[in-house]
Amino acid sequence: METIERDQNILRHILIYCDQIETAHRDFGRSEERFRESTTYQNAIAMCILQIGELVGRLSSAFQEAHPEIPWRKIRGMRNYVAHEYGTIDVSLVWYTAGASIDELHSFCSSYLNV
């Protein structure tokens, strides 16, 4: 598969996980209090963040370098944080990431893919 097509396919999958985060927010009322109380809500968001980070790691270096407005390394770092520190993660950090940062990533992917 050509690199451009591969990167576009990865972005489509990232969008799916961004949408799943939005669905979790909708299902739980986008409540930080509920997020703090519900391990189900936390797990749903954390798993999507982990998957997004995995996918970002598969984007070509050329693509990432062409789009420095997205903090690719930080996204990958957040994946590592969720994967390796899961039992002690900062719920506030995950909540923040699942808000504005995911919205920004969703907007970028949607715009890039013209969807």
C-alpha positions, 0 to 999 in steps of 0.5 A: 500500500502506498504511504499516502494511502496507508496514512489516510487509512490510519487517520480513518481509524483514528477518527473511529476512536475519536468518535468512540470517545465522543460516544462514551462522553454522550453515554455518560453525560460528559460529566467529569464527576461521573468520569471520576466515579466510573471505571467503565467510563475511564476504561472506555476513554483510556482504551481509545486513547491507547489505540489512537497512540498506537495508530499515531506510531504507525503514521509515516515520519513524513506525514508527521513532519508535514503536520507539526501543528499536531503534537504527535509525540505527545499523543504517542507519549499519552499512549505510553502513559496509559499503557504503562501507568494504568493503575496509577494514571492521573484521571484529570489528565485523561479527562483533559486529553479526552476533551479538547485534545481529542476534539482537535485531533478529530477536527484535523483528521476530518479536515485532512480526509475531507469527511 
